[in-house]
């Protein structure tokens, strides 16, 4: 009986084994690509574009 269907990554097509990966439909690597860590987005508003090295 094929209880569990094989789920493949929507991005690279690799078979997913992890529970969360099958839930999101993305492998860990691809999920990280599509969903970068949150802190980066938070600090972005606080972080202003840095000017190039001063004095040049
Ligand atoms: Zn993938």
PDB file of the backbone (N, CA, C, O) and the ligand in Angstrom, with CONECT records:
HET     ZN  A 101       1
ATOM      1  N   UNK A   1       0.825  -1.210   0.000  1.00  0.00           N
ATOM      2  CA  UNK A   1       0.000   0.000   0.000  1.00  0.00           C
ATOM      3  C   UNK A   1       0.861   1.263   0.000  1.00  0.00           C
ATOM      4  O   UNK A   1       1.710   1.436   0.875  1.00  0.00           O
ATOM      5  N   UNK A   2       0.653   2.119  -0.949  1.00  0.00           N
ATOM      6  CA  UNK A   2       1.416   3.358  -1.012  1.00  0.00           C
ATOM      7  C   UNK A   2       0.780   4.397  -0.111  1.00  0.00           C
ATOM      8  O   UNK A   2       0.039   5.275  -0.552  1.00  0.00           O
ATOM      9  N   UNK A   3       1.087   4.268   1.131  1.00  0.00           N
ATOM     10  CA  UNK A   3       0.475   5.173   2.106  1.00  0.00           C
ATOM     11  C   UNK A   3       0.948   6.600   1.891  1.00  0.00           C
ATOM     12  O   UNK A   3       0.156   7.538   1.801  1.00  0.00           O
ATOM     13  N   UNK A   4       2.256   6.733   1.814  1.00  0.00           N
ATOM     14  CA  UNK A   4       2.787   8.085   1.676  1.00  0.00           C
ATOM     15  C   UNK A   4       3.248   8.324   0.252  1.00  0.00           C
ATOM     16  O   UNK A   4       3.999   7.536  -0.324  1.00  0.00           O
ATOM     17  N   UNK A   5       2.788   9.411  -0.290  1.00  0.00           N
ATOM     18  CA  UNK A   5       3.200   9.751  -1.637  1.00  0.00           C
ATOM     19  C   UNK A   5       4.567  10.429  -1.605  1.00  0.00           C
ATOM     20  O   UNK A   5       4.862  11.195  -0.688  1.00  0.00           O
ATOM     21  N   UNK A   6       5.368  10.156  -2.571  1.00  0.00           N
ATOM     22  CA  UNK A   6       6.671  10.823  -2.632  1.00  0.00           C
ATOM     23  C   UNK A   6       6.500  12.294  -2.965  1.00  0.00           C
ATOM     24  O   UNK A   6       5.876  12.664  -3.960  1.00  0.00           O
ATOM     25  N   UNK A   7       7.058  13.098  -2.125  1.00  0.00           N
ATOM     26  CA  UNK A   7       6.989  14.537  -2.358  1.00  0.00           C
ATOM     27  C   UNK A   7       8.344  15.017  -2.836  1.00  0.00           C
ATOM     28  O   UNK A   7       9.383  14.676  -2.270  1.00  0.00           O
ATOM     29  N   UNK A   8       8.309  15.798  -3.867  1.00  0.00           N
ATOM     30  CA  UNK A   8       9.575  16.308  -4.388  1.00  0.00           C
ATOM     31  C   UNK A   8       9.657  17.812  -4.235  1.00  0.00           C
ATOM     32  O   UNK A   8       8.654  18.526  -4.218  1.00  0.00           O
ATOM     33  N   UNK A   9      10.889  18.257  -4.123  1.00  0.00           N
ATOM     34  CA  UNK A   9      11.117  19.679  -3.970  1.00  0.00           C
ATOM     35  C   UNK A   9      10.596  20.415  -5.202  1.00  0.00           C
ATOM     36  O   UNK A   9      10.850  20.017  -6.339  1.00  0.00           O
ATOM     37  N   UNK A  10       9.877  21.472  -4.954  1.00  0.00           N
ATOM     38  CA  UNK A  10       9.295  22.231  -6.052  1.00  0.00           C
ATOM     39  C   UNK A  10      10.358  22.987  -6.830  1.00  0.00           C
ATOM     40  O   UNK A  10      10.108  23.473  -7.933  1.00  0.00           O
ATOM     41  N   UNK A  11      11.526  23.081  -6.256  1.00  0.00           N
ATOM     42  CA  UNK A  11      12.551  23.892  -6.899  1.00  0.00           C
ATOM     43  C   UNK A  11      13.549  23.016  -7.652  1.00  0.00           C
ATOM     44  O   UNK A  11      13.821  23.236  -8.832  1.00  0.00           O
ATOM     45  N   UNK A  12      14.085  22.027  -6.953  1.00  0.00           N
ATOM     46  CA  UNK A  12      15.131  21.209  -7.580  1.00  0.00           C
ATOM     47  C   UNK A  12      14.622  19.814  -7.909  1.00  0.00           C
ATOM     48  O   UNK A  12      15.278  19.073  -8.641  1.00  0.00           O
ATOM     49  N   UNK A  13      13.480  19.453  -7.385  1.00  0.00           N
ATOM     50  CA  UNK A  13      12.899  18.166  -7.750  1.00  0.00           C
ATOM     51  C   UNK A  13      13.437  16.991  -6.956  1.00  0.00           C
ATOM     52  O   UNK A  13      13.105  15.839  -7.236  1.00  0.00           O
ATOM     53  N   UNK A  14      14.247  17.275  -5.992  1.00  0.00           N
ATOM     54  CA  UNK A  14      14.768  16.182  -5.188  1.00  0.00           C
ATOM     55  C   UNK A  14      13.686  15.671  -4.240  1.00  0.00           C
ATOM     56  O   UNK A  14      12.856  16.440  -3.754  1.00  0.00           O
ATOM     57  N   UNK A  15      13.707  14.348  -3.983  1.00  0.00           N
ATOM     58  CA  UNK A  15      12.710  13.778  -3.077  1.00  0.00           C
ATOM     59  C   UNK A  15      12.897  14.306  -1.668  1.00  0.00           C
ATOM     60  O   UNK A  15      14.013  14.386  -1.155  1.00  0.00           O
ATOM     61  N   UNK A  16      11.796  14.658  -1.066  1.00  0.00           N
ATOM     62  CA  UNK A  16      11.857  15.204   0.284  1.00  0.00           C
ATOM     63  C   UNK A  16      11.567  14.117   1.300  1.00  0.00           C
ATOM     64  O   UNK A  16      10.644  13.319   1.134  1.00  0.00           O
ATOM     65  N   UNK A  17      12.351  14.099   2.331  1.00  0.00           N
ATOM     66  CA  UNK A  17      12.172  13.076   3.354  1.00  0.00           C
ATOM     67  C   UNK A  17      11.715  13.685   4.672  1.00  0.00           C
ATOM     68  O   UNK A  17      10.975  13.060   5.432  1.00  0.00           O
ATOM     69  N   UNK A  18      12.150  14.884   4.929  1.00  0.00           N
ATOM     70  CA  UNK A  18      11.795  15.524   6.187  1.00  0.00           C
ATOM     71  C   UNK A  18      10.322  15.886   6.229  1.00  0.00           C
ATOM     72  O   UNK A  18       9.708  16.186   5.205  1.00  0.00           O
ATOM     73  N   UNK A  19       9.772  15.852   7.424  1.00  0.00           N
ATOM     74  CA  UNK A  19       8.349  16.151   7.582  1.00  0.00           C
ATOM     75  C   UNK A  19       8.063  17.600   7.198  1.00  0.00           C
ATOM     76  O   UNK A  19       7.079  17.897   6.521  1.00  0.00           O
ATOM     77  N   UNK A  20       8.930  18.482   7.638  1.00  0.00           N
ATOM     78  CA  UNK A  20       8.696  19.895   7.350  1.00  0.00           C
ATOM     79  C   UNK A  20       8.919  20.185   5.875  1.00  0.00           C
ATOM     80  O   UNK A  20       8.238  21.021   5.280  1.00  0.00           O
ATOM     81  N   UNK A  21       9.868  19.491   5.304  1.00  0.00           N
ATOM     82  CA  UNK A  21      10.147  19.688   3.893  1.00  0.00           C
ATOM     83  C   UNK A  21       8.947  19.266   3.053  1.00  0.00           C
ATOM     84  O   UNK A  21       8.591  19.933   2.082  1.00  0.00           O
ATOM     85  N   UNK A  22       8.336  18.165   3.432  1.00  0.00           N
ATOM     86  CA  UNK A  22       7.162  17.709   2.680  1.00  0.00           C
ATOM     87  C   UNK A  22       5.983  18.632   2.917  1.00  0.00           C
ATOM     88  O   UNK A  22       5.090  18.761   2.080  1.00  0.00           O
ATOM     89  N   UNK A  23       6.000  19.260   4.060  1.00  0.00           N
ATOM     90  CA  UNK A  23       4.898  20.178   4.352  1.00  0.00           C
ATOM     91  C   UNK A  23       5.022  21.454   3.521  1.00  0.00           C
ATOM     92  O   UNK A  23       4.043  21.974   2.985  1.00  0.00           O
ATOM     93  N   UNK A  24       6.265  21.937   3.433  1.00  0.00           N
ATOM     94  CA  UNK A  24       6.469  23.168   2.689  1.00  0.00           C
ATOM     95  C   UNK A  24       6.630  22.900   1.204  1.00  0.00           C
ATOM     96  O   UNK A  24       6.450  23.792   0.375  1.00  0.00           O
ATOM     97  N   UNK A  25       6.976  21.647   0.874  1.00  0.00           N
ATOM     98  CA  UNK A  25       7.156  21.319  -0.532  1.00  0.00           C
ATOM     99  C   UNK A  25       8.496  21.772  -1.054  1.00  0.00           C
ATOM    100  O   UNK A  25       8.721  21.812  -2.264  1.00  0.00           O
ATOM    101  N   UNK A  26       9.382  22.111  -0.148  1.00  0.00           N
ATOM    102  CA  UNK A  26      10.706  22.553  -0.554  1.00  0.00           C
ATOM    103  C   UNK A  26      11.752  21.874   0.299  1.00  0.00           C
ATOM    104  O   UNK A  26      11.520  21.604   1.477  1.00  0.00           O
ATOM    105  N   UNK A  27      12.884  21.601  -0.278  1.00  0.00           N
ATOM    106  CA  UNK A  27      13.984  21.061   0.495  1.00  0.00           C
ATOM    107  C   UNK A  27      14.555  22.142   1.394  1.00  0.00           C
ATOM    108  O   UNK A  27      14.296  23.328   1.192  1.00  0.00           O
ATOM    109  N   UNK A  28      15.327  21.735   2.382  1.00  0.00           N
ATOM    110  CA  UNK A  28      15.901  22.696   3.325  1.00  0.00           C
ATOM    111  C   UNK A  28      16.712  23.774   2.610  1.00  0.00           C
ATOM    112  O   UNK A  28      16.601  24.958   2.928  1.00  0.00           O
ATOM    113  N   UNK A  29      17.509  23.366   1.667  1.00  0.00           N
ATOM    114  CA  UNK A  29      18.353  24.326   0.976  1.00  0.00           C
ATOM    115  C   UNK A  29      17.523  25.303   0.164  1.00  0.00           C
ATOM    116  O   UNK A  29      17.728  26.515   0.219  1.00  0.00           O
ATOM    117  N   UNK A  30      16.584  24.755  -0.589  1.00  0.00           N
ATOM    118  CA  UNK A  30      15.769  25.609  -1.445  1.00  0.00           C
ATOM    119  C   UNK A  30      14.851  26.479  -0.596  1.00  0.00           C
ATOM    120  O   UNK A  30      14.590  27.629  -0.948  1.00  0.00           O
ATOM    121  N   UNK A  31      14.368  25.954   0.498  1.00  0.00           N
ATOM    122  CA  UNK A  31      13.518  26.741   1.373  1.00  0.00           C
ATOM    123  C   UNK A  31      14.306  27.906   1.941  1.00  0.00           C
ATOM    124  O   UNK A  31      13.770  29.001   2.114  1.00  0.00           O
ATOM    125  N   UNK A  32      15.568  27.673   2.229  1.00  0.00           N
ATOM    126  CA  UNK A  32      16.410  28.742   2.761  1.00  0.00           C
ATOM    127  C   UNK A  32      16.650  29.808   1.694  1.00  0.00           C
ATOM    128  O   UNK A  32      16.797  30.990   2.002  1.00  0.00           O
ATOM    129  N   UNK A  33      16.686  29.377   0.457  1.00  0.00           N
ATOM    130  CA  UNK A  33      16.900  30.346  -0.622  1.00  0.00           C
ATOM    131  C   UNK A  33      15.680  31.241  -0.794  1.00  0.00           C
ATOM    132  O   UNK A  33      15.794  32.455  -0.965  1.00  0.00           O
ATOM    133  N   UNK A  34      14.516  30.612  -0.744  1.00  0.00           N
ATOM    134  CA  UNK A  34      13.300  31.380  -0.959  1.00  0.00           C
ATOM    135  C   UNK A  34      12.907  32.169   0.275  1.00  0.00           C
ATOM    136  O   UNK A  34      12.299  33.236   0.185  1.00  0.00           O
ATOM    137  N   UNK A  35      13.263  31.631   1.420  1.00  0.00           N
ATOM    138  CA  UNK A  35      12.913  32.303   2.662  1.00  0.00           C
ATOM    139  C   UNK A  35      14.159  32.549   3.493  1.00  0.00           C
ATOM    140  O   UNK A  35      14.504  31.755   4.368  1.00  0.00           O
ATOM    141  N   UNK A  36      14.816  33.636   3.216  1.00  0.00           N
ATOM    142  CA  UNK A  36      16.027  33.969   3.979  1.00  0.00           C
ATOM    143  C   UNK A  36      15.681  34.152   5.452  1.00  0.00           C
ATOM    144  O   UNK A  36      14.527  34.405   5.798  1.00  0.00           O
ATOM    145  N   UNK A  37      16.662  34.025   6.299  1.00  0.00           N
ATOM    146  CA  UNK A  37      16.439  34.204   7.735  1.00  0.00           C
ATOM    147  C   UNK A  37      15.803  35.545   8.043  1.00  0.00           C
ATOM    148  O   UNK A  37      16.118  36.548   7.403  1.00  0.00           O
ATOM    149  N   UNK A  38      14.929  35.566   8.998  1.00  0.00           N
ATOM    150  CA  UNK A  38      14.199  36.775   9.343  1.00  0.00           C
ATOM    151  C   UNK A  38      15.065  37.925   9.802  1.00  0.00           C
ATOM    152  O   UNK A  38      14.856  39.054   9.358  1.00  0.00           O
ATOM    153  N   UNK A  39      16.025  37.686  10.669  1.00  0.00           N
ATOM    154  CA  UNK A  39      16.835  38.778  11.219  1.00  0.00           C
ATOM    155  C   UNK A  39      17.396  39.684  10.145  1.00  0.00           C
ATOM    156  O   UNK A  39      17.574  40.881  10.370  1.00  0.00           O
ATOM    157  N   UNK A  40      17.674  39.131   8.990  1.00  0.00           N
ATOM    158  CA  UNK A  40      18.235  39.949   7.930  1.00  0.00           C
ATOM    159  C   UNK A  40      17.239  41.011   7.493  1.00  0.00           C
ATOM    160  O   UNK A  40      17.615  42.136   7.166  1.00  0.00           O
ATOM    161  N   UNK A  41      15.980  40.644   7.492  1.00  0.00           N
ATOM    162  CA  UNK A  41      14.962  41.594   7.072  1.00  0.00           C
ATOM    163  C   UNK A  41      14.732  42.632   8.167  1.00  0.00           C
ATOM    164  O   UNK A  41      14.503  43.808   7.883  1.00  0.00           O
ATOM    165  N   UNK A  42      14.794  42.199   9.380  1.00  0.00           N
ATOM    166  CA  UNK A  42      14.585  43.146  10.487  1.00  0.00           C
ATOM    167  C   UNK A  42      15.668  44.211  10.507  1.00  0.00           C
ATOM    168  O   UNK A  42      15.393  45.407  10.611  1.00  0.00           O
ATOM    169  N   UNK A  43      16.905  43.745  10.405  1.00  0.00           N
ATOM    170  CA  UNK A  43      18.005  44.696  10.511  1.00  0.00           C
ATOM    171  C   UNK A  43      18.077  45.585   9.283  1.00  0.00           C
ATOM    172  O   UNK A  43      18.754  46.614   9.280  1.00  0.00           O
ATOM    173  N   UNK A  44      17.377  45.177   8.252  1.00  0.00           N
ATOM    174  CA  UNK A  44      17.489  45.943   7.020  1.00  0.00           C
ATOM    175  C   UNK A  44      16.892  47.345   7.189  1.00  0.00           C
ATOM    176  O   UNK A  44      17.430  48.324   6.671  1.00  0.00           O
ATOM    177  N   UNK A  45      15.788  47.429   7.911  1.00  0.00           N
ATOM    178  CA  UNK A  45      15.157  48.734   8.086  1.00  0.00           C
ATOM    179  C   UNK A  45      16.018  49.619   8.972  1.00  0.00           C
ATOM    180  O   UNK A  45      16.048  50.842   8.835  1.00  0.00           O
ATOM    181  N   UNK A  46      16.721  48.951   9.892  1.00  0.00           N
ATOM    182  CA  UNK A  46      17.567  49.704  10.819  1.00  0.00           C
ATOM    183  C   UNK A  46      18.898  50.054  10.162  1.00  0.00           C
ATOM    184  O   UNK A  46      19.561  51.033  10.506  1.00  0.00           O
ATOM    185  N   UNK A  47      19.248  49.223   9.221  1.00  0.00           N
ATOM    186  CA  UNK A  47      20.562  49.396   8.607  1.00  0.00           C
ATOM    187  C   UNK A  47      20.451  50.232   7.342  1.00  0.00           C
ATOM    188  O   UNK A  47      19.735  49.859   6.413  1.00  0.00           O
ATOM    189  N   UNK A  48      21.130  51.323   7.298  1.00  0.00           N
ATOM    190  CA  UNK A  48      21.084  52.193   6.134  1.00  0.00           C
ATOM    191  C   UNK A  48      22.181  51.789   5.167  1.00  0.00           C
ATOM    192  O   UNK A  48      23.184  51.190   5.553  1.00  0.00           O
ATOM    193  N   UNK A  49      21.979  52.119   3.938  1.00  0.00           N
ATOM    194  CA  UNK A  49      23.009  51.782   2.967  1.00  0.00           C
ATOM    195  C   UNK A  49      24.350  52.349   3.387  1.00  0.00           C
ATOM    196  O   UNK A  49      24.484  53.538   3.676  1.00  0.00           O
ATOM    197  N   UNK A  50      25.309  51.498   3.413  1.00  0.00           N
ATOM    198  CA  UNK A  50      26.616  51.953   3.837  1.00  0.00           C
ATOM    199  C   UNK A  50      27.355  52.590   2.663  1.00  0.00           C
ATOM    200  O   UNK A  50      27.418  52.047   1.560  1.00  0.00           O
ATOM    201  N   UNK A  51      27.902  53.749   2.947  1.00  0.00           N
ATOM    202  CA  UNK A  51      28.675  54.413   1.913  1.00  0.00           C
ATOM    203  C   UNK A  51      29.991  53.670   1.711  1.00  0.00           C
ATOM    204  O   UNK A  51      30.482  52.985   2.609  1.00  0.00           O
ATOM    205  N   UNK A  52      30.532  53.816   0.553  1.00  0.00           N
ATOM    206  CA  UNK A  52      31.876  53.234   0.338  1.00  0.00           C
ATOM    207  C   UNK A  52      32.886  53.854   1.271  1.00  0.00           C
ATOM    208  O   UNK A  52      32.588  54.828   1.961  1.00  0.00           O
ATOM    209  N   UNK A  53      34.041  53.311   1.294  1.00  0.00           N
ATOM    210  CA  UNK A  53      35.070  53.782   2.214  1.00  0.00           C
ATOM    211  C   UNK A  53      35.246  55.294   2.085  1.00  0.00           C
ATOM    212  O   UNK A  53      35.485  55.810   0.993  1.00  0.00           O
ATOM    213  N   UNK A  54      35.127  55.989   3.202  1.00  0.00           N
ATOM    214  CA  UNK A  54      35.294  57.452   3.161  1.00  0.00           C
ATOM    215  C   UNK A  54      36.735  57.828   2.888  1.00  0.00           C
ATOM    216  O   UNK A  54      37.673  57.119   3.251  1.00  0.00           O
ATOM    217  N   UNK A  55      36.876  58.961   2.239  1.00  0.00           N
ATOM    218  CA  UNK A  55      38.235  59.412   1.997  1.00  0.00           C
ATOM    219  C   UNK A  55      38.761  58.985   0.653  1.00  0.00           C
ATOM    220  O   UNK A  55      39.875  59.343   0.271  1.00  0.00           O
ATOM    221  N   UNK A  56      37.974  58.232  -0.058  1.00  0.00           N
ATOM    222  CA  UNK A  56      38.465  57.798  -1.375  1.00  0.00           C
ATOM    223  C   UNK A  56      37.939  58.697  -2.461  1.00  0.00           C
ATOM    224  O   UNK A  56      38.244  58.490  -3.635  1.00  0.00           O
TER     225      UNK A  56
HETATM  226 ZN    ZN A 101      15.195  21.801  -3.619  1.00  0.00          ZN
END
